[in-house]
Amino acid sequence: MLTPRSLLIGVAIVVLVSSCAPSTPTDMTAPSPPASDSPSTSSPTAAASDSAIPSPTSSPSVAQTLHPLTGLPYIELPRPAAFAGLPQVLAVKIDNTRNAQPQVGVEVADLVYVEEVEYGMTRLAAIFSTTIPSRIGPVRSARITDIDLLAQYGSPAFAFSGAQRKLWPALADAPFIDVSANKVPQDYSRDSTRRAPYNYFFDAATALTQADGVSQVKDVGFTFSQAVPTGGSPAVSAELTWPSSTLKFQYNGGREQYAVQLNGERASFERVGQGEGKVWADTAVIQFVKQTQSAYFDKGGGNTPHVETIGSGKAMILRNGQLFNSLWSRPDSQSGTTFTDTAGNPIPFHPGHTWIALYNKDRDVTLKGVQATPTQSLDN
């Protein structure tokens, strides 16, 4: 059986199925990359004989669609007419302190954003579409940055624990569908084995069945390719530092993935009855952004920074153990974010899970395995 990594990437793939194949549809959701720490392997594909090739008149076609957030096949159907469209989008605000480990659900997120909040701490905005876990968390509160960031997804469902009073009017005017604890408190619960506030969890599957108007996933500007693009330089790790938080991506050549490290510890996720699993990224992006003081302060006087995700700037893309200097662009709130080289050619992500760090452009990145300095200009 082919794994998602071994499939060729394209806008759509049509596969002819032999007339002797079973008529019952197979699993409609493509599996995520393995979550274990052991290197992943791909099984060779057996060559088909001439006699196995079906005749055009006796075999139905199977449409296979690539998910726009992962570049992986999402669905297979025996009849294209039965295709009901791509799945919905859910965003969840998740705590990113050591007390939040192991997190729940992050390992299957299609995309995870890391954004700065008060006192130089960071939080995660995890985007789910391919797989919607039954339990996600620990859930924390929304920030002003989330409004513009999520607008490129249309009207995604957005789960968060709450917000400061002054921010609620802006959140109410935002295009996302509010599935916060303020709206659907019955879909949130406390885990008695953890201490507050790191014990608040969201029942995503139940909430989405009750939410109206949630957007289906769409193209948000990303491109994907199994083939490694040209123009990269070796990079085995990248480390980002905020005043009260750190993030590191460490390449694992055996898996062809990046181990995610949060605040000095290996990022982990909860597996009931199986111990903790580890979080991996297929592509890691450092998106350098302009960051300004907002009009919002917490009870202790800490200012919430406003991270500007509309506009343009520089970026670093890490995939397959290589660094690609890039430019990002997002002209308005409704548009997606593109990542290109200086000539305007898209730089494709590796299909799979992507992490994007929204990083103040005035800060440095510590890189290992490259000759260039972290602040090297794209023009050099």
C-alpha positions as CSV (number, residue, x, y, z in Angstrom):
1,M,0.0,0.0,0.0
2,L,1.3,3.4,-0.9
3,T,2.0,5.8,1.9
4,P,1.2,9.6,1.5
5,R,4.9,10.3,1.2
6,S,5.3,8.0,-1.8
7,L,2.4,9.5,-3.8
8,L,3.1,11.9,-6.6
9,I,2.0,15.4,-5.9
10,G,-0.3,17.3,-8.3
11,V,-3.6,19.1,-8.5
12,A,-5.5,15.9,-9.0
13,I,-4.6,12.3,-9.6
14,V,-6.8,9.9,-11.4
15,V,-6.2,6.2,-10.9
16,L,-7.7,3.4,-12.9
17,V,-8.9,0.6,-10.7
18,S,-9.1,-3.0,-12.0
19,S,-12.6,-4.5,-12.6
20,C,-11.7,-7.2,-10.1
21,A,-11.0,-4.7,-7.3
22,P,-13.5,-4.6,-4.4
23,S,-16.4,-2.3,-4.8
24,T,-16.4,-1.1,-1.2
25,P,-14.6,2.4,-0.8
26,T,-11.4,2.4,1.1
27,D,-10.7,4.7,4.1
28,M,-11.4,8.2,2.9
29,T,-8.8,10.1,5.0
30,A,-5.2,9.7,4.2
31,P,-3.1,8.7,7.2
32,S,-0.7,11.3,8.8
33,P,3.0,10.7,8.9
34,P,4.1,8.3,11.7
35,A,4.3,9.7,15.2
36,S,6.9,7.3,16.5
37,D,10.5,8.2,17.0
38,S,11.8,5.4,14.7
39,P,12.8,6.2,11.2
40,S,10.0,5.9,8.7
41,T,10.3,3.6,5.7
42,S,8.5,3.3,2.4
43,S,7.5,0.0,0.8
44,P,8.6,-0.5,-2.8
45,T,5.8,-0.6,-5.3
46,A,5.4,-3.8,-7.2
47,A,5.4,-3.4,-11.0
48,A,2.0,-4.2,-12.6
49,S,1.9,-6.7,-15.4
50,D,0.2,-5.9,-18.7
51,S,-2.6,-8.3,-17.9
52,A,-3.5,-6.3,-14.7
53,I,-4.2,-3.1,-16.7
54,P,-8.0,-2.6,-16.7
55,S,-9.9,-1.8,-19.9
56,P,-11.3,1.8,-20.1
57,T,-14.8,0.5,-20.5
58,S,-14.9,-1.9,-17.5
59,S,-13.3,0.2,-14.7
60,P,-14.6,3.3,-12.9
61,S,-12.3,6.2,-12.2
62,V,-11.2,7.2,-8.7
63,A,-10.7,10.9,-8.1
64,Q,-8.0,11.8,-5.6
65,T,-7.8,15.3,-4.2
66,L,-4.8,16.9,-2.6
67,H,-5.4,18.8,0.7
68,P,-4.4,22.5,0.2
69,L,-2.8,22.6,3.7
70,T,-0.7,19.5,3.5
71,G,-0.2,18.6,-0.2
72,L,-1.2,15.0,0.7
73,P,-4.1,13.0,-0.8
74,Y,-7.2,13.7,1.2
75,I,-10.0,11.6,-0.3
76,E,-10.7,8.7,-2.6
77,L,-14.1,8.1,-4.1
78,P,-15.3,5.4,-6.6
79,R,-17.6,8.0,-8.3
80,P,-16.4,11.7,-8.6
81,A,-20.1,12.7,-8.6
82,A,-20.3,11.6,-4.9
83,F,-17.5,14.0,-3.9
84,A,-18.9,16.4,-1.3
85,G,-16.0,18.8,-1.1
86,L,-13.0,19.4,1.1
87,P,-13.4,19.4,4.9
88,Q,-13.9,22.3,7.3
89,V,-11.2,24.3,9.0
90,L,-10.8,24.6,12.8
91,A,-8.3,26.8,14.6
92,V,-7.6,26.3,18.3
93,K,-5.5,28.5,20.6
94,I,-3.2,26.3,22.6
95,D,-0.9,27.0,25.6
96,N,2.8,26.8,24.9
97,T,4.5,26.6,28.3
98,R,6.2,23.6,29.9
99,N,3.1,23.2,32.1
100,A,1.1,22.5,28.9
101,Q,3.2,19.4,28.0
102,P,2.2,16.9,26.9
103,Q,-0.3,18.8,24.6
104,V,-3.3,17.1,23.0
105,G,-4.0,17.1,19.3
106,V,-1.1,19.2,18.1
107,E,0.6,16.2,16.5
108,V,-2.2,15.9,13.9
109,A,-2.6,19.6,13.2
110,D,-2.1,20.3,9.5
111,L,-0.4,23.6,10.4
112,V,0.8,25.2,13.6
113,Y,1.6,28.9,14.1
114,V,3.8,30.1,16.9
115,E,3.0,33.7,18.0
116,E,4.3,36.0,20.7
117,V,2.0,37.2,23.5
118,E,2.7,39.1,26.7
119,Y,6.0,39.1,28.5
120,G,7.8,37.5,25.6
121,M,5.9,34.2,26.0
122,T,4.4,32.4,23.0
123,R,1.2,30.5,22.2
124,L,0.2,28.2,19.4
125,A,-2.6,28.6,16.9
126,A,-3.2,25.1,15.5
127,I,-5.1,24.6,12.3
128,F,-7.0,21.4,11.8
129,S,-8.8,20.1,8.7
130,T,-7.5,16.7,7.6
131,T,-8.1,15.3,11.0
132,I,-10.3,16.7,13.7
133,P,-9.3,15.2,17.1
134,S,-12.0,14.5,19.7
135,R,-9.9,16.3,22.3
136,I,-7.6,19.3,21.9
137,G,-5.7,21.5,24.4
138,P,-4.8,22.9,26.8
139,V,-6.9,25.7,25.3
140,R,-6.0,29.3,26.1
141,S,-7.4,32.8,25.2
142,A,-7.5,34.7,21.9
143,R,-5.3,37.7,21.0
144,I,-5.5,40.6,18.5
145,T,-3.1,38.8,16.2
146,D,-5.5,35.9,15.6
147,I,-8.1,38.1,13.8
148,D,-5.9,38.9,10.7
149,L,-4.1,35.6,10.9
150,L,-7.2,33.5,10.6
151,A,-9.0,35.7,8.0
152,Q,-7.1,34.0,5.2
153,Y,-8.9,30.8,5.9
154,G,-12.3,32.4,5.3
155,S,-14.7,31.6,8.2
156,P,-12.9,28.9,10.2
157,A,-14.3,27.7,13.5
158,F,-12.1,29.2,16.2
159,A,-11.8,27.6,19.7
160,F,-10.4,29.6,22.6
161,S,-10.9,29.8,26.3
162,G,-11.9,33.5,26.4
163,A,-10.4,37.0,25.9
164,Q,-10.0,40.3,27.8
165,R,-13.1,42.4,27.9
166,K,-11.7,45.1,25.6
167,L,-10.9,42.7,22.8
168,W,-14.4,41.1,22.6
169,P,-15.9,43.6,20.2
170,A,-13.1,43.1,17.7
171,L,-13.4,39.4,18.0
172,A,-17.2,39.6,17.4
173,D,-16.6,41.5,14.2
174,A,-14.0,39.0,12.9
175,P,-15.1,36.6,10.1
176,F,-14.3,33.4,12.1
177,I,-17.1,31.2,13.6
178,D,-16.8,31.6,17.4
179,V,-16.8,28.2,19.2
180,S,-15.1,29.6,22.3
181,A,-16.0,28.6,25.8
182,N,-18.1,31.7,25.9
183,K,-20.3,30.4,23.1
184,V,-20.4,26.6,23.7
185,P,-19.3,26.0,27.3
186,Q,-20.7,22.4,27.1
187,D,-17.9,21.5,24.7
188,Y,-15.1,22.3,27.1
189,S,-14.0,20.4,30.2
190,R,-11.4,20.4,32.9
191,D,-8.9,17.5,33.3
192,S,-8.6,16.8,37.0
193,T,-5.2,15.2,36.5
194,R,-3.7,18.6,35.5
195,R,-3.6,21.9,37.3
196,A,-5.4,25.0,36.1
197,P,-5.2,26.9,33.8
198,Y,-3.4,24.1,31.9
199,N,-6.3,21.7,32.1
200,Y,-8.9,23.1,29.8
201,F,-9.8,21.0,26.8
202,F,-12.0,21.3,23.8
203,D,-14.3,18.6,22.4
204,A,-13.8,19.5,18.8
205,A,-15.9,16.9,17.0
206,T,-19.0,17.6,19.0
207,A,-18.7,21.4,18.6
208,L,-18.2,21.3,14.8
209,T,-21.4,19.3,14.3
210,Q,-23.3,22.2,15.9
211,A,-21.5,25.1,14.3
212,D,-23.0,26.8,11.2
213,G,-21.2,28.6,8.4
214,V,-17.7,27.1,9.0
215,S,-15.5,27.4,5.9
216,Q,-14.3,24.4,3.9
217,V,-10.5,24.4,3.5
218,K,-9.2,26.3,0.5
219,D,-5.9,27.3,-1.1
220,V,-4.1,29.7,1.2
221,G,-1.1,30.2,-1.0
222,F,1.1,27.2,-0.1
223,T,2.7,24.9,-2.7
224,F,4.0,21.4,-2.1
225,S,6.4,19.0,-3.8
226,Q,8.1,15.8,-2.8
227,A,11.1,16.9,-4.9
228,V,13.6,19.1,-3.1
229,P,13.9,22.5,-4.8
230,T,17.3,23.8,-5.9
231,G,19.0,26.7,-4.2
232,G,19.1,25.5,-0.6
233,S,22.0,25.3,1.8
234,P,22.6,22.6,4.5
235,A,20.8,23.4,7.8
236,V,20.4,20.8,10.5
237,S,18.7,23.0,13.1
238,A,17.2,26.4,13.7
239,E,16.6,28.0,17.1
240,L,14.4,31.0,17.9
241,T,14.5,32.9,21.1
242,W,11.9,35.2,22.7
243,P,12.3,36.8,26.1
244,S,10.4,34.0,27.8
245,S,10.2,31.2,25.2
246,T,12.3,29.2,22.8
247,L,11.5,27.1,19.7
248,K,13.9,24.7,18.0
249,F,13.6,22.6,14.8
250,Q,16.2,19.7,14.7
251,Y,16.4,17.7,11.5
252,N,16.2,14.0,11.6
253,G,17.6,12.5,8.4
254,G,16.2,9.1,9.0
255,R,12.6,10.4,9.1
256,E,13.2,13.4,6.8
257,Q,11.4,15.4,9.4
258,Y,12.1,18.1,12.1
259,A,11.9,17.3,15.8
260,V,10.0,20.2,17.4
261,Q,11.4,21.5,20.7
262,L,9.4,23.9,22.8
263,N,10.9,25.9,25.7
264,G,13.9,23.6,25.9
265,E,11.9,20.4,25.9
266,R,11.0,18.0,23.2
267,A,7.4,18.7,22.2
268,S,5.2,15.8,23.2
269,F,1.6,14.8,22.9
270,E,-0.7,12.7,25.1
271,R,-1.4,9.1,24.1
272,V,-3.9,7.4,26.4
273,G,-2.4,4.2,27.7
274,Q,0.7,4.4,25.5
275,G,2.9,7.1,27.1
276,E,3.8,10.3,25.4
277,G,4.4,10.6,21.6
278,K,6.7,13.2,20.0
279,V,5.8,16.0,17.6
280,W,7.4,16.3,14.2
281,A,7.2,18.8,11.3
282,D,7.8,18.1,7.7
283,T,8.4,21.7,6.9
284,A,9.4,24.5,9.3
285,V,9.0,28.1,8.3
286,I,10.3,31.2,10.0
287,Q,8.2,34.1,8.9
288,F,9.8,37.4,9.8
289,V,7.1,39.9,10.7
290,K,6.7,43.5,11.9
291,Q,5.6,43.5,15.5
292,T,4.2,46.5,17.3
293,Q,2.6,47.4,20.6
294,S,-1.2,47.0,20.6
295,A,-3.9,48.8,22.5
296,Y,-4.4,45.7,24.7
297,F,-2.8,45.0,28.1
298,D,-3.3,42.2,30.6
299,K,-4.2,42.6,34.3
300,G,-0.6,42.8,35.2
301,G,0.1,45.6,32.7
302,G,1.8,43.4,30.1
303,N,1.2,44.5,26.5
304,T,-0.1,42.2,23.9
305,P,2.0,42.6,20.8
306,H,0.3,42.9,17.4
307,V,2.0,40.6,14.9
308,E,1.4,41.9,11.4
309,T,0.7,39.0,9.0
310,I,-0.6,41.2,6.2
311,G,2.1,42.7,4.0
312,S,5.4,41.2,3.0
313,G,8.8,40.3,4.3
314,K,11.5,37.7,4.5
315,A,11.3,34.1,5.5
316,M,13.3,31.0,6.0
317,I,12.0,27.6,4.9
318,L,13.5,24.4,6.3
319,R,12.8,21.1,4.6
320,N,14.8,18.0,3.9
321,G,17.7,19.3,6.0
322,Q,18.1,22.4,3.8
323,L,17.5,26.1,4.3
324,F,15.8,28.2,1.6
325,N,15.8,32.0,2.0
326,S,12.4,33.2,0.9
327,L,10.1,36.2,0.6
328,W,6.5,36.1,1.9
329,S,3.6,38.1,0.6
330,R,0.0,38.6,1.7
331,P,-1.6,41.7,0.1
332,D,-4.9,41.8,2.1
333,S,-6.8,39.9,4.9
334,Q,-8.7,37.7,2.4
335,S,-5.6,36.6,0.6
336,G,-3.4,33.7,1.5
337,T,0.3,33.9,2.2
338,T,2.8,32.9,-0.6
339,F,6.4,32.0,-0.2
340,T,8.7,32.6,-3.2
341,D,12.3,33.1,-4.1
342,T,13.6,36.5,-5.2
343,A,12.6,35.8,-8.7
344,G,9.0,35.2,-7.7
345,N,9.1,31.4,-8.1
346,P,7.1,29.5,-5.4
347,I,9.3,27.6,-2.9
348,P,7.3,24.4,-2.2
349,F,6.9,22.9,1.2
350,H,7.4,19.2,1.9
351,P,4.0,17.5,1.9
352,G,2.8,16.9,5.5
353,H,2.7,18.9,8.7
354,T,4.0,22.5,8.7
355,W,5.0,24.7,11.6
356,I,5.2,28.5,11.0
357,A,6.9,30.7,13.5
358,L,5.7,34.4,13.3
359,Y,9.0,35.9,14.4
360,N,9.9,39.6,15.0
361,K,12.1,40.7,12.1
362,D,14.4,42.4,14.6
363,R,15.4,39.2,16.3
364,D,18.1,36.7,15.2
365,V,17.8,33.0,14.4
366,T,20.6,30.5,15.5
367,L,21.3,28.2,12.6
368,K,23.6,25.1,12.5
369,G,24.9,23.5,9.4
370,V,25.0,26.6,7.2
371,Q,27.8,28.9,6.1
372,A,25.7,32.0,6.0
373,T,24.9,34.1,9.1
374,P,21.3,34.1,10.4
375,T,20.8,37.8,9.3
376,Q,22.2,37.4,5.8
377,S,20.4,39.3,3.2
378,L,18.4,37.5,0.6
379,D,20.3,39.4,-2.1
380,N,23.7,37.9,-1.0
